[in-house]
C-alpha cells in the first residue's frame, strides 16, 4: 500500500510540474509576442521576427506568433517562407481571418491569383473587413 501511495504521489507531482512548466512556457511566449509587436511598431522588423520565432519555440501552439512571424517574412519578401508560417497559424486557428488574408497576399506575390483569391474569400467569409479591393478581381 505504501508503494502505491508513493507512486501516486510521485505521479501527481510530475503532473503538477508539467502543468506549471507548460503554463510558464505559454506566458513566456505571450511576453515574447508582446515584445515583438513593440519592436515591430518601432520599425525593428528583424528583431521583432526573432522574438516571434522564439515565441513559437516556447509555445508551438501560439497561432498569433506564427501569424506575426509569417507577416515578418512577408515584409522581408520571403513569400514561400511566409506561407509556411501562415499555414501553421491557420492549422492552429482556422477562424483567424487575418492569417487567411495574409496568406492570400503571399500567394498574390508569388503570382498565384487563384490561391490568393481562395484565401481572400475565406478571410472575407470569416469577417475580415475592407477586403473588397482584393476580391473584386476574383472569379
C-alpha positions as CSV (number, residue, x, y, z in Angstrom):
1,X,0.0,0.0,0.0
2,X,2.9,2.4,0.8
3,X,4.4,1.7,-2.6
4,X,1.1,2.6,-4.3
5,X,0.7,5.7,-2.3
6,X,4.3,6.8,-3.1
7,X,3.8,6.1,-6.8
8,X,0.6,8.1,-6.7
9,X,2.3,11.0,-5.0
10,X,5.2,11.0,-7.5
11,X,2.8,10.8,-10.4
12,X,0.8,13.7,-9.0
13,X,3.9,15.8,-8.5
14,X,5.1,15.1,-12.1
15,X,1.7,16.2,-13.5
16,X,1.8,19.4,-11.4
17,X,5.3,20.2,-12.5
18,X,4.3,19.6,-16.2
19,X,1.3,21.9,-15.8
20,X,3.3,24.6,-14.2
21,X,6.1,24.3,-16.8
22,X,3.6,24.5,-19.7
23,X,1.9,27.5,-18.2
24,X,5.2,29.3,-17.9
25,X,6.1,28.4,-21.5
26,X,2.8,29.9,-22.7
27,X,3.2,33.0,-20.6
28,X,6.8,33.4,-21.9
29,X,5.6,33.0,-25.5
30,X,2.9,35.7,-24.9
31,X,5.6,38.0,-23.4
32,X,7.8,37.4,-26.5
33,X,4.9,38.2,-28.8
34,X,4.2,41.4,-27.0
35,X,7.9,42.4,-27.2
36,X,8.0,41.5,-30.9
37,X,5.0,43.7,-31.5
38,X,6.7,46.6,-29.7
39,X,9.8,46.2,-31.7
40,X,7.8,45.9,-34.9
41,X,6.0,49.2,-34.1
42,X,9.4,50.9,-33.8
43,X,10.4,49.6,-37.3
44,X,12.8,47.0,-35.9
45,X,11.4,44.2,-38.0
46,X,14.3,41.7,-37.9
47,X,14.5,41.9,-34.1
48,X,10.7,41.5,-33.9
49,X,10.9,38.4,-36.2
50,X,13.4,36.9,-33.8
51,X,11.0,37.4,-30.9
52,X,8.2,35.8,-32.8
53,X,10.4,32.9,-33.7
54,X,11.5,32.5,-30.1
55,X,7.8,32.6,-29.1
56,X,7.0,29.7,-31.4
57,X,9.8,27.6,-29.9
58,X,8.4,28.3,-26.4
59,X,4.8,27.6,-27.4
60,X,4.3,25.9,-30.7
61,X,0.5,26.3,-30.4
62,X,0.6,30.1,-30.2
63,X,-1.1,30.8,-33.5
64,X,-0.5,34.6,-33.2
65,X,3.2,34.1,-33.0
66,X,3.1,32.0,-36.2
67,X,1.0,34.6,-37.9
68,X,3.2,37.5,-36.9
69,X,6.3,35.5,-38.0
70,X,4.6,35.0,-41.3
71,X,4.0,38.7,-41.7
72,X,7.6,39.5,-40.8
73,X,8.7,37.1,-43.7
74,X,6.1,38.7,-46.0
75,X,7.6,42.2,-45.2
76,X,11.1,40.7,-45.9
77,X,9.7,39.5,-49.3
78,X,10.3,35.8,-48.3
79,X,6.9,34.8,-49.6
80,X,7.4,31.0,-49.6
81,X,8.6,31.1,-46.0
82,X,5.7,33.3,-45.1
83,X,3.3,30.7,-46.5
84,X,4.7,28.0,-44.2
85,X,4.1,30.2,-41.1
86,X,0.6,31.3,-42.2
87,X,-0.2,27.6,-42.8
88,X,0.8,26.8,-39.2
89,X,-1.3,29.7,-37.9
90,X,-4.4,28.6,-39.8
91,X,-3.9,25.0,-38.7
92,X,-3.9,26.1,-35.1
93,X,-6.8,28.6,-35.6
94,X,-8.8,28.3,-38.8
95,X,-11.1,31.1,-37.7
96,X,-8.4,33.7,-37.6
97,X,-9.2,35.8,-40.7
98,X,-6.1,37.9,-40.8
99,X,-4.0,34.8,-41.4
100,X,-6.1,33.9,-44.4
101,X,-5.8,37.4,-45.8
102,X,-2.0,37.5,-45.3
103,X,-1.6,34.0,-46.8
104,X,-3.6,35.4,-49.8
105,X,-1.1,38.2,-50.1
106,X,1.8,35.7,-50.1
107,X,0.2,33.8,-52.9
108,X,-0.5,37.0,-54.8
109,X,3.2,38.0,-54.6
110,X,4.1,34.5,-55.8
111,X,1.8,35.2,-58.9
112,X,-0.8,32.7,-58.0
113,X,-4.0,34.7,-58.3
114,X,-6.3,31.7,-57.9
115,X,-4.9,30.7,-54.5
116,X,-4.7,34.3,-53.4
117,X,-8.4,34.7,-54.2
118,X,-9.3,31.5,-52.4
119,X,-7.6,32.8,-49.2
120,X,-9.1,36.3,-49.5
121,X,-12.6,34.9,-50.0
122,X,-12.1,32.8,-46.8
123,X,-10.9,35.8,-44.9
124,X,-13.9,37.7,-46.1
125,X,-16.3,34.9,-45.1
126,X,-14.7,34.9,-41.7
127,X,-15.5,38.6,-41.3
128,X,-12.2,40.3,-42.5
129,X,-13.2,43.9,-43.4
130,X,-12.1,46.1,-46.3
131,X,-11.1,43.3,-48.5
132,X,-13.3,44.1,-51.5
133,X,-10.4,45.8,-53.2
134,X,-8.7,42.4,-53.4
135,X,-11.7,40.1,-54.0
136,X,-13.3,42.2,-56.7
137,X,-10.8,40.8,-59.2
138,X,-11.5,37.2,-58.1
139,X,-13.9,34.9,-60.0
